[in-house]
Amino acid sequence: MYFDTHAHYDDKAFDGDREALLEAVHAAGVDWILDPGCDRASSRAALALAERFPFVRAAVGIHPEELQDSTPEALAEIAELAEHPRCAAIGEIGLDYYWDAAHKAEQQLLFRRQLLLALELDKPVVVHDREAHGDCLDIVRDYPTLRGVFHCFSGSAEMAKELLRRGWYLGFDGPVTYKNARRVREVLEICPLDRLLIETDSPYLSPVPNRGKRNDSRNLRYIVEAIAEHLGLRPEDVAAASLENGKRLFGIV
């Protein structure tokens, strides 16, 4: 019924109950999960989970906050991991000027190198964009055949329109349930149902009514219900559409 297209079950927040929780999440109606890596270690861990749980797929990549892990050797290992049959995407990659505005050029170079890897392997990408909207858009414009999702989309409606025109998907997370999420809801109103993905970003970004608690994929229903209420749709239709969208983008049959 649900596809959580962005959840970090390799995170240490799940060390105490990871396996039992994943089984419980799946039993609760989460058909698929994509676990994106953020560096070499988490990419390996995501693939290990994908090997163990048939409903989990991994993405591999180096997050912009992990510049120290962007050596030629690291990138070579990411390229090797990306060949794994359980690797469905390159990610989580992108730009983050919120935490680090001092190394923009280095972040952009790392981003481009991984976009080229995705194109070489014909895999979609999972893009992290925090307070770097203009540069993220300019960079992906340079690769018109690229496909993927802007995770937890926080840009403007104008940026969303441009990405949608180019065939991108937009990810919606817990913030869509927050009272102050006006901008997210404006984007939601222009996002076609066939380009919408739902995500938890577990263990982060828990939706209302569980805000502040550890997040997991069982909270997808609150995100779906908020989206459906805002758009005047049935929750089951939003869930079904986002499930098919995720399967299509990440090549799951």
Sequence and secondary structure as in RCSB ss.txt:
>XXXX:A:sequence
MYFDTHAHYDDKAFDGDREALLEAVHAAGVDWILDPGCDRASSRAALALAERFPFVRAAVGIHPEELQDSTPEAL
AEIAELAEHPRCAAIGEIGLDYYWDAAHKAEQQLLFRRQLLLALELDKPVVVHDREAHGDCLDIVRDYPTLRGVF
HCFSGSAEMAKELLRRGWYLGFDGPVTYKNARRVREVLEICPLDRLLIETDSPYLSPVPNRGKRNDSRNLRYIVE
AIAEHLGLRPEDVAAASLENGKRLFGIV
>XXXX:A:secstr
 EEES B TTSGGGTTTHHHHHHHHHHTTEEEEEEE SSHHHHHHHHHHHHH TTEEEEE   GGGGGG SHHHH
HHHHHHTTSTTEEEEEEEEEETTT SS HHHHHHHHHHHHHHHHHHT  EEEEEES HHHHHHHHHT TT  EEE
TT  S HHHHHHHHHTT EEEE GGGGSTT HHHHHHHHHS GGGEEE   BTS   TTSTTS   GGGHHHHHH
HHHHHHT  HHHHHHHHHHHHHHHTT  
